Amino acid sequence: MPRFLIPLGIVAAGLIIYSLIECLMTPRHQVRAMPKAVWILIIVLIPLVGALLWLFLGRRRGSSNGGGTTGGPARAPRPQSPDDDAAFLRQLDIQRKQAARQAELDRRDAELKAREKRDPKDNGTSESGESNTPKPDGGADQS
């Protein structure tokens, strides 16, 4: 019989400590039936029974996000991982697009600098003074 009492005592002590800490950390608006100070006294003065009473009767049960039946402020549920967070995924997509745009601008800038080094005198005009860029309609200059 004594070999069962030691583990049972350890479990009871853990339950009492857990209940006491939870009672202390629970916001005042989530405590039911009695004021918080009375619950703390019950947990301490009636050790195992007080702890069990607190767990089953003393605190409000409700949604895990702090809203709904608990009477607390309604908050949006937090995502469990970054893959579940739509705002995080949206931000990643924006960063990816910005990086692609920057890479394209860098490539165009390097290409333009390479052209300027190759032929600094040619600024898009032919030797006759006419523009050698194609017309928007695809045809040649008819003048």
WORA-V440861 format. One record per backbone hydrogen bond with DSSP energy under -0.5 kcal/mol. NH is the residue of the N-H (numbers start at 0). CO is the residue of the C=O. Records with the same first field share a line. If there is no record, write none. Layout:
BEGIN
NH->CO ; CO
END
This chain:
BEGIN
3->0
4->0
5->1
6->2
7->3
8->4
9->5
10->6
11->7
12->8
13->9
14->10
15->11
16->12
17->13
18->14
19->15
20->16
21->17
22->18
23->19
24->20
25->21
29->26
30->27
31->57
33->31
38->34
39->35
40->36
41->37
42->38
43->39
44->40
45->41
46->44
49->45
50->46
51->47
52->48
53->49
54->50
55->51
56->52
57->52 ; 53
58->53
59->29
62->66
65->62
69->66
70->67
74->72
83->80
84->80 ; 81
85->83
88->84
89->85
90->86
91->87
92->88
93->89
94->90
95->91
96->92
97->93
98->94
99->95
100->96
101->97
102->98
103->99
104->100
105->101
106->102
107->103
108->104
109->105
110->106
111->107
112->108
113->109
114->110
115->111
116->112
117->113
118->114
122->120
125->129
128->125
131->123
134->138
137->134
END
